[in-house]
Every structure is written in C-alpha cells, then in structure tokens.
Amino acid sequence: MRFKDGHLLGLEYVDREDIDLILKTAASFREVLERPIKKVPTLQGKTVVNLFFENSTRTRISFELAEKRLSADSVNFSSSTSSVKKGETLLDTARNIEAMKIDMVVIRHQSPGAPNFLAENLDANIINAGDGAHEHPTQALLDMMTILEKHETIDGLRVAIIGDISHSRVALSNIHGLLKMGAKVTLCGPATLIPREIEKLGVDVCYHIDDVLSSVDVINVLRIQLERQEGGLFPSLREYHNYFGITKARLDKLAKPITIMHPGPINRGVEISSDVADSEHSLILNQVTNGVAIRMAVLYLLAGGENINA
Amino acid sequence: MEFRVKAKLVTPEDMRRIVTRLAHEIIEKNRGVEDLVIIGIHTRGAFLAERIARKIMDIENHEIPTGYLDATLYRDDFRTRLKQPEVQVTNISFPLDEKNIVLVDDVLYTGRTVRAALDALMDFGRPARIDLAVLVDRGHRELPIRADFVGKNIPTSVGEEVRVKLTEVDKEDGVNLVEQVAGGKKK
C-alpha cells in the first residue's frame, strides 16, 4: 500500500495496485449510497477541512457529502471570505487551521504543487482536489470507476481525451491513471491546446476528431473555457464546435457506439452537443454519483493508514 | 506469522450435519419460515448463510431471502488497527422491517463483529427480531452477546485460533484449531 505517506497528491505518485484498491473500495461504498440510511460511522471523530481557494460546486459538494456519509466532521473554507484577503500566506492559513486539531485537509488551489507543499509542512493527510493545471486525482479515479461500469477492464481499452489538454488537470490525472491501468490513451484537440512533447508521457496525439472517434472505446470530453478563446488559442467557440465538437452526426457515422464522459460543467453546443450529452451512451451523471463513492474510498483508505509506517 | 494445525475438529460430513441441524433449529424456533430472512457476515458467514437457506428450502420448500453484510465500516477498532480491512459489498435487496433475521457468522469470539453487524442491520430497517447463528463458538466474549444457534462449542485459549474452511473459498470443508508456532513473528 503506497498510501503510507498518507496523502493523495496526484495519480503520478500512486501505483496500479493502489488505484485498484481505491476502485474496489469505492465500488463497495457505492452500495452505501443506495441504502435507506446513507451513512456509516467509520470516520467518527475525524475532522476534515475543505480548503477551497478556487470556485467549485461539484467537487466541493461531492467531498462534503463523502465526509458526511462517513460521519466525519467537516469544515468549509473558501478564500473569498477568509484572511487570505487580508494577505495571509497559504502556509500560515494551513498551520492555523491545523492548530485547531484537524485530521485531514482537502485542498483546491490555483497553484500547481500547493497540495505537495502542504503535505511537506503539515501532519494532516492531504487530498488534492485540483491544483492549477497539475492534477485532479479524484476526478480521474471516478472517471476510471465509471468506465468500469460499461467495460470489464481498463487494461487494453482505447480512451481518448478531447479538448483543452494544456490547461487541464483532469487530463493530466487521467493520463497518469489510465496509462498505469494499461489503457491506450489518445489526446485530441487544437494544436494550440495540446502541450508539445506530451507524447513522452506515453500517449498518442491526433488532431482529427473523426479519426480518433472511429478508433477508440471511450471518450472523455473536456470543458472548453471561454477565456482560452479570448487568449487567442482558437478563433471562436463555433469553429471549435465545428472541428472538435462531439455531435450526433459524428457519432452516427461510427461502426459501434462509444462511451461518452465529461467532467463537467458542460458547455452545451461547444465541446459536446445536447443530444449527445443526454444520450444513453453518456455516463456524465454516473460520474457524479461515482465521485462521492471514490471520495469516500480515498478518505477511508487515507484515514486508516496512519499507523502503517510502523 | 506461522501457524501449526493442532486439531481437525470438524470433518466435511460433520459440517453437513451441523448445517442441517442449524436449519431445523431455525425453523423450529421461528415456528415455520414466515417472515424469516438470513443475513451472512462476509466472507464465510455469507456462504454459510447460503447453505442454511438452501437446506431450509429442502426441508420446507420455501425460498428464504438471503443477503450478505460487510460490517467493516461499523467496527470499533478502525482507529487502532494496523491496516484498513478491505471493504466488501453489502447486498441486502429486500426490506428488513418486521422480519425475523437470522444473522450468520462462522466463528463467534469477542462478539465485536456481531456488535458491528447489529449496528449495520439497524440502518437497513427495524426488524422484529434478530437471532445469531454461528458455526463455532470459541468463547472469550468481550461484549454481552450470545449465539442462539451454535454449530459446535470449541473451548480455546487466547493463543489459539479457529480456522473455518468452506469449499466455496478454501477448496475443502472443515474446522481446524491452530496455534502460533513458537518464535513466529508477533503481529
């Protein structure tokens, strides 16, 4: 069990065996969510702080629910209403919160590496809920869990990640996770949104969406942020939709249906059309449900690991 | 840790007879099979539950709803044990309200697993009654819990362990009394 350092900072640092264990544990927690009383007493007495320096709806609610389902006490922090506005550093904020005797910190921060920095400086278990364009490990884990609903194994599966790869922490975590699990990963998007040399991670790059769609089993469609267009990385949202948007017309040309995922929030009519997002092959809402189970599994495994160093 | 088998206490034939007797006792105490459900505690309790349910089916020609329970999330040693146990899937696909539940486990020892299982069951509904059936009662209770149906009482010392084997997971049926080999590593 590599969780011995007590943190989940990114899938780059986690091995296949641990990913398997998280996915397996999450499948068991999924059942807890279907019970009449959706709560177990496992983490009674543990305190988790959700430290969110960036806006988030889905991820934060998902972590909060996971904590409550496991009976942990959770405290929310958002930078807009805190002393960060008064100029306090990340380390001081975190140390002050830790001084209140907490056990785990879930952090989202705009700077890549912020969770790693906290892990070096605090005794609490740190979970990365997204750091800049670096990693978002629980998202990639819930994506893999969702893939396993439709496909028996990830090993050998062909998965495409489509969209803004350069600015996406979801993409990087998915790349690390999927490759470790034995998938064949293809990236697709405008050349301006795909980092040069990314092939060195072991992925393929293709700029033609139709070629990609006809040769994969699963696609994970990333959100296109409006700010990127303003930055001049592609001409217009409409042009993006024409060249890379996932539409029913494109999918109808394929020999077999493929599994469609999206980490949300969706821009309907930009990276994905509404009829595709709501189709039977779209697992977008399953991803959200699985997100709670994955986060419960990660909290459970990390919280129990404190004595393993012995 | 290494273990040495001290005694083989139950043969496959014994096991079959024990399951048959437990099934009869359960039917007798319940005065039939009305409202009866059987819940096994993972892993071996679940297979025993299935065997007992099949036997009751043979005797009464009535299918008994059978489920499995993983009590890991309700355990009281979560904060102190060295490794987190793997969480198994709980599968109880029928309502437990007003049912007579027979909870099945392989070995009754400290009673802590049963305590955890009782808490877990209460989160699924409000049963009319819960009885406990175990294949082996080895003594040394740490909580005020007793079994209603016992396959075999095996007095043990704390240094010994009772290993139940079932063909579903272990290739053979049987119950062995084992003890730690002297000089073996302590947990």
Chai-1 contact restraints between the chains, C-beta under 6 A:
chainA,res_idxA,chainB,res_idxB,connection_type,confidence,min_distance_angstrom,max_distance_angstrom,comment,restraint_id
A,T25,B,V87,contact,1.0,0.0,6.0,A-B,restraint_1
A,S28,B,V87,contact,1.0,0.0,6.0,A-B,restraint_2
A,S28,B,V89,contact,1.0,0.0,6.0,A-B,restraint_3
A,E31,B,V89,contact,1.0,0.0,6.0,A-B,restraint_4
A,E31,B,T90,contact,1.0,0.0,6.0,A-B,restraint_5
A,I37,B,D123,contact,1.0,0.0,6.0,A-B,restraint_6
A,V40,B,L73,contact,1.0,0.0,6.0,A-B,restraint_7
A,T42,B,L73,contact,1.0,0.0,6.0,A-B,restraint_8
A,L301,B,Q84,contact,1.0,0.0,6.0,A-B,restraint_9
A,G304,B,Q84,contact,1.0,0.0,6.0,A-B,restraint_10
A,N307,B,L82,contact,1.0,0.0,6.0,A-B,restraint_11
